[in-house]
Amino acid sequence: MAGDEASFDFPDPPLPKGRKGAGQSDAGANAGASHRARLRERLLKGGAEALADYEVLEYLLYAGNPRGDTKPLAKALLAQFGSLAGVLNADPAALMRAKGMGETSAAALKSVALAARRMARSEVAAKPVLASWQALIDYLAIDMAHLTV
């Protein structure tokens, strides 16, 4: 279903009237227009550590804000919740209290946390036994990180 895949791509926002894109004469007039394309390229070609935590959040937040600048919100969320894991495991209501954060963006972040937990569970379920204490600790850290004490 290659046609469906394009609907999950986060296109660059349209240029304001009168502004020129990259490669067109007014140097620097639209320096940020291809930011999303550069992030996408780094993500796809650069491997697991290609993006900083705020850039990962920035990319995830595009789902809820396809035209706006998500970098300030990503950095604010990291400052508020302390880490990428803290943001992804935060209560949706707490996420939505951040300026610029809506229900769609909160749901996008929560879906990523859910996917990560399901991945960890499926990897453990496919193996007969956890091979070491460290494997058990790693699994429980992922599975239970969203719980508060």
DAJO-V351413 format. One record per residue. RES is the residue in three letters. PSI is psi in whole degrees, 0 to 359 (999 if undefined). OMEGA is omega in whole degrees, 0 to 359 (* if undefined). NEAR is the number of other C-alpha atoms within 12 Angstrom. Layout:
BEGIN
res->RES psi->PSI omega->OMEGA near->NEAR
res->RES psi->PSI omega->OMEGA near->NEAR
END
This chain:
BEGIN
res->MET psi->61 omega->182 near->6
res->ALA psi->329 omega->179 near->8
res->GLY psi->327 omega->180 near->8
res->ASP psi->331 omega->184 near->8
res->GLU psi->323 omega->182 near->9
res->ALA psi->332 omega->181 near->10
res->SER psi->346 omega->179 near->12
res->PHE psi->358 omega->178 near->16
res->ASP psi->148 omega->181 near->18
res->PHE psi->97 omega->184 near->27
res->PRO psi->158 omega->174 near->24
res->ASP psi->145 omega->179 near->26
res->PRO psi->152 omega->178 near->21
res->PRO psi->150 omega->179 near->19
res->LEU psi->142 omega->174 near->19
res->PRO psi->154 omega->181 near->13
res->LYS psi->132 omega->177 near->8
res->GLY psi->354 omega->180 near->11
res->ARG psi->151 omega->182 near->19
res->LYS psi->148 omega->180 near->20
res->GLY psi->179 omega->179 near->23
res->ALA psi->141 omega->179 near->19
res->GLY psi->359 omega->177 near->14
res->GLN psi->146 omega->195 near->13
res->SER psi->308 omega->186 near->11
res->ASP psi->90 omega->182 near->13
res->ALA psi->132 omega->177 near->13
res->GLY psi->351 omega->182 near->15
res->ALA psi->334 omega->182 near->18
res->ASN psi->49 omega->185 near->23
res->ALA psi->329 omega->183 near->18
res->GLY psi->357 omega->186 near->25
res->ALA psi->327 omega->182 near->25
res->SER psi->17 omega->181 near->24
res->HIS psi->315 omega->181 near->27
res->ARG psi->321 omega->179 near->32
res->ALA psi->320 omega->179 near->20
res->ARG psi->318 omega->177 near->22
res->LEU psi->314 omega->181 near->29
res->ARG psi->316 omega->180 near->25
res->GLU psi->316 omega->178 near->16
res->ARG psi->320 omega->180 near->20
res->LEU psi->313 omega->184 near->22
res->LEU psi->329 omega->184 near->14
res->LYS psi->341 omega->191 near->13
res->GLY psi->353 omega->178 near->14
res->GLY psi->191 omega->190 near->12
res->ALA psi->325 omega->185 near->12
res->GLU psi->22 omega->183 near->13
res->ALA psi->333 omega->183 near->18
res->LEU psi->144 omega->173 near->22
res->ALA psi->163 omega->181 near->22
res->ASP psi->318 omega->181 near->27
res->TYR psi->330 omega->179 near->27
res->GLU psi->325 omega->175 near->30
res->VAL psi->312 omega->178 near->33
res->LEU psi->317 omega->178 near->38
res->GLU psi->312 omega->182 near->38
res->TYR psi->318 omega->178 near->40
res->LEU psi->324 omega->182 near->38
res->LEU psi->344 omega->177 near->40
res->TYR psi->330 omega->181 near->37
res->ALA psi->323 omega->181 near->30
res->GLY psi->347 omega->182 near->27
res->ASN psi->73 omega->188 near->28
res->PRO psi->346 omega->183 near->23
res->ARG psi->343 omega->186 near->21
res->GLY psi->171 omega->176 near->26
res->ASP psi->116 omega->183 near->26
res->THR psi->356 omega->181 near->31
res->LYS psi->313 omega->180 near->27
res->PRO psi->320 omega->179 near->20
res->LEU psi->317 omega->179 near->35
res->ALA psi->314 omega->180 near->37
res->LYS psi->322 omega->179 near->26
res->ALA psi->319 omega->179 near->25
res->LEU psi->319 omega->178 near->38
res->LEU psi->320 omega->178 near->28
res->ALA psi->320 omega->182 near->17
res->GLN psi->317 omega->187 near->20
res->PHE psi->356 omega->171 near->21
res->GLY psi->335 omega->182 near->18
res->SER psi->170 omega->176 near->21
res->LEU psi->316 omega->178 near->30
res->ALA psi->320 omega->178 near->31
res->GLY psi->320 omega->178 near->27
res->VAL psi->311 omega->184 near->41
res->LEU psi->333 omega->181 near->38
res->ASN psi->1 omega->181 near->36
res->ALA psi->153 omega->176 near->32
res->ASP psi->136 omega->180 near->23
res->PRO psi->321 omega->179 near->25
res->ALA psi->322 omega->178 near->18
res->ALA psi->320 omega->177 near->21
res->LEU psi->315 omega->185 near->32
res->MET psi->349 omega->175 near->24
res->ARG psi->343 omega->178 near->19
res->ALA psi->137 omega->181 near->26
res->LYS psi->126 omega->179 near->18
res->GLY psi->357 omega->182 near->24
res->MET psi->123 omega->179 near->30
res->GLY psi->184 omega->182 near->23
res->GLU psi->320 omega->181 near->23
res->THR psi->316 omega->179 near->22
res->SER psi->318 omega->178 near->35
res->ALA psi->318 omega->179 near->35
res->ALA psi->321 omega->178 near->26
res->ALA psi->316 omega->180 near->30
res->LEU psi->319 omega->180 near->37
res->LYS psi->326 omega->179 near->31
res->SER psi->327 omega->177 near->21
res->VAL psi->317 omega->178 near->26
res->ALA psi->318 omega->178 near->30
res->LEU psi->316 omega->179 near->23
res->ALA psi->319 omega->180 near->18
res->ALA psi->317 omega->178 near->24
res->ARG psi->319 omega->179 near->26
res->ARG psi->324 omega->176 near->18
res->MET psi->314 omega->180 near->17
res->ALA psi->317 omega->179 near->24
res->ARG psi->318 omega->183 near->23
res->SER psi->325 omega->177 near->15
res->GLU psi->320 omega->179 near->20
res->VAL psi->319 omega->182 near->23
res->ALA psi->331 omega->181 near->13
res->ALA psi->345 omega->181 near->11
res->LYS psi->146 omega->183 near->12
res->PRO psi->320 omega->183 near->9
res->VAL psi->150 omega->172 near->13
res->LEU psi->126 omega->190 near->18
res->ALA psi->340 omega->183 near->13
res->SER psi->167 omega->176 near->11
res->TRP psi->322 omega->181 near->11
res->GLN psi->321 omega->177 near->11
res->ALA psi->320 omega->178 near->18
res->LEU psi->314 omega->180 near->19
res->ILE psi->316 omega->179 near->17
res->ASP psi->315 omega->180 near->20
res->TYR psi->312 omega->182 near->26
res->LEU psi->326 omega->178 near->19
res->ALA psi->320 omega->178 near->19
res->ILE psi->313 omega->186 near->27
res->ASP psi->329 omega->187 near->25
res->MET psi->2 omega->184 near->22
res->ALA psi->332 omega->182 near->23
res->HIS psi->349 omega->181 near->23
res->LEU psi->145 omega->176 near->15
res->THR psi->151 omega->182 near->9
res->VAL psi->999 omega->* near->5
END
